[in-house]
Amino acid sequence: MKTNTKAKPSVDFEILHIGLCDAVICTRLPIDEAIKRLNMESPTGIHSKWSFDGKKSNKSPCPDGQGKTHYRLFC
């Protein structure tokens, strides 16, 4: 699986990492919409779906300066 280190400025949603129990996305979308899209594009493969716990430590501004946010999600 290819892992990107920096999101493209013209992309509103990008999956940066998929692990066994976590995923990192970069998005301009509202978090609820981004979670739905992640679950459609890369389902977990188990009963639990991807979700965001709301903790500030799992959310950070994207370093590309395009107004996007990085979220770490869990299943």
N, C-alpha and C positions, 0 to 999 in steps of 0.2 A: 504494500500500500504506500502510495506517495504521500508524504507529509510536507505541507507548505509552511514556510517560516514567516511569510509576510502576505497579508491579504492584498488583492488587487484593488485599486481605488474605485473602479467602476462596478465592483461586485457588491451587492447588498447582503449576500449570505454566502459564507464559505466554511466548509468543514476543515479545520486545521489538524485535528487529531481524533482518532477513534481508538480507544483502548478496550480492555476487557470489561471495565466497569465505569469508565469515564470517557467523555468526549469534550473537545474544545472547538467552539465555533467563533467566527468573527462576523458580526452582522450590524446592519442599521435597522433591521426589522424589530418590532416589539417582541419581547421575549416569548410571549405565548405563541405568536406566529412562527418564530424561529424554532421553538421546540417542536411544533407540529411538522414543520418542514424537515427537521432532522429525523424525526420518527418515520417520515415517509421515505426520505432518501437513504437513510442508513438505520433500519430498525435494529434493536438490540439482539434479536434472536431468542430472547427469553420472554417470560410473562411480563416482567417490568418494562416500562417504556422509559425513554430519556426524560429527565426532569431537572429543574433548577431549584436549588435549596434556598435561594434568596440571600445567601451570605455575601457580604461585600468582598470577602477574600476570594470568592469564586467569580468575580466580575472586575474587569479592568479596561481602561481605554485602549484602543488599538494604537500601536506605535506608528502606524502610517499617517496619522494626523488627518484622516478623512471622516471623522465623526462617528466611527464604528466602535463597537464594544466587543471584547472577548469575554465569553462565558464558558465556565467549566460546568458540564452537566454530568449527572450520575444516573445509573439505572439500578 
